[in-house]
Amino acid sequence: MVLTLFLCLMCVCASALVWLGWKVVEQDSTVETQRVQGRLESAADRIVAALDRSLQQTGDFADARKPGPGEAFVVISGGSVEILPPGALAFSPAQSSEATPGPDVFREAEEFEFDQHDLEKAEATYRRLAGSKPAEVRAGALVRLGRVLRRQRRWPEALKTYDELGKIGSLSLASMPAILVARAARCSVLEESGQQQALQHEARALWADLTGGRLVVSRPTLDTYSDELRRWIGSLPPPPDWDERLAVAKAAATAWRAWRADERGAAGGRRFDLFDGSPVSVCWSSRDGAWQARLAGPSFWRRLWAGLGHDSGTTVRLTGEHGELFFGTSPIKGPTAFRAAAMTGLPWNLTVAPAGDWARSAASGARRRLIVAGFIVFALLLAAGSYFIARSMVRELAVARLQSAFVSAVSHEFRTPLTSIRQLAEMLARGRVDLEEQKQRVYELMMAESDRLRRLVESLLDFGRMQSGAYQFRFESLDGQEWAQAVVEQFGETVRTAGYVVEFAGAVNGAHIHADREALAGALWNLLDNAVKHSPDHKSVRVEVGSAEGKVEFRVIDRGIGIASEDLKHVFERFYRGGNATQAGIKGAGIGLTIVREIVRAHGGEVRLESTPGVGSVFSLILPVQEES
Ligand code: ADP
């Protein structure tokens, strides 16, 4: 009952411990999650601020004329388009307006050329006009002169004319730079005249200048000449930054068109978008008829974004209004901090997530492991403590049971001789025994019974002293065989009347032992008494004395009831009584063999036992032989 209560209590404690441990770990992970979230939130705020600063910078026109890496600046004013750095855009967002010569300048020459088919006169007129002052007239005349010369298949002269045209430089002819017109015309001449090698050379050079940013033209011009060039030289790969410059140019052109389409002509604006999948920002303003735009291209943004979150150990994802991914990976697992575009005023939704595995930080993992380990150790200690307490409780309960059995057994032991003595004394007192011989017999019986009582009391006292370690041994040198024979003879006397025969066989002469005569006699007596007690049918006991390897062995052999194998290892324990004895109703207190073992150990010897139920037992006292001095 007590044990059950104790075990229940321990179970409750263990459950409480497990629950507590679980709560602590749970709380720790909540705190950890909050810490991670807090870190992400502050990182998100810092990133928003950094992006905002960059965005401000890309919208600031104060230093727009010195664009940084990945940036461009475009001014469209009147008929001119200025791009900084030159070539930053793959094409010009607007066409440069041309200074077209009046319609009458070339009428006369064109009449010669087309109506009268007088190429000579036409040539002479164009040559005269090519010598005039205004550059646009000169250019127009050279183009037409080249045409006339080509019609006459005068290739070298045609090439020379286009050379001259090319020298006029930046001037536009029908929205195309004169230099482009001149170089393309040279390629046509080379093609017509069959000069393949020179054609390839010049066409490739022109392609390199067109795509390399040295010759920036409008989108339709670029498309037209690209087709033409591809026809001559096949398809050639553009330079590596072509896509970037194309995206920037598209952004500028889109912004420019939007501004022009806006009737109210907004003074400024900002736009951020993907062009062919590349992010470009354009910020424009217009003043006094001039339109200017500051652009930041994909390389600018990708570099900026790639640098975000490094200081806070986070990764960044930017998405557009419609969920389009500008930067980062998608989707992100685990904790994140989110900033909507509407909240921040940025053109992107921002998601910040932990980079690497700091969210599952080593320190917190170690701390949690430590807590769990602590609780496990605690639980183990509790379990071990409970086990030992329960075990000792079981033992104590067993001892308590044995003790109460001992008390009742001892009481029985006392009662039998006391009752006998009392009956014999009563017989004497009432004069029921007349004959002297009978009286003598009664006295002897009374003596034997009182002797039994004395032995019992002494063995109890010895047991008490031995258990407390207060027993005083008085050692002397004894002849082992002589001593044993005396004890056996004395014992034989006491049991003879009950019909028992105790045989003695000694094969050792003069082997001495160092022993307490009385105590050792008590031990041997105990074994003899047990042998007789446990041999109800076979009334002969044999004692043998032998020696070997410096030891003397006293063997008490009976052919009694024997001891069950499960009892063998317990019979020397205090208060223990074997099942054989209790079932056969043999009296005893369960301390005899305990005393025997204590005595023999005090003599530096040991007790051995061999027994077979129904066959008999052999108890051996093995003691060291005393060295001859
Ligand atoms: P008890 O007072 O019961 O004899 P002991 O300590 O002397 O106490 O013996 C313990 C138990 O050992 C006995 O109860 C009995 O079961 C067993 N025992 C001892 N000696 C013998 C023997 N010679 N033959 C059979 N059983 C024995």
Boltz pocket constraint, residues with backbone or C-beta under 6 A from the ligand:
constraints:
  - pocket:
      binder: B
      contacts: [[A, 526], [A, 527], [A, 530], [A, 531], [A, 532], [A, 534], [A, 558], [A, 560], [A, 561], [A, 562], [A, 563], [A, 571], [A, 572], [A, 573], [A, 576], [A, 577], [A, 578], [A, 579], [A, 580], [A, 581], [A, 582], [A, 586], [A, 587], [A, 588], [A, 589], [A, 590], [A, 591], [A, 592], [A, 593], [A, 594], [A, 617]]
      max_distance: 6.0
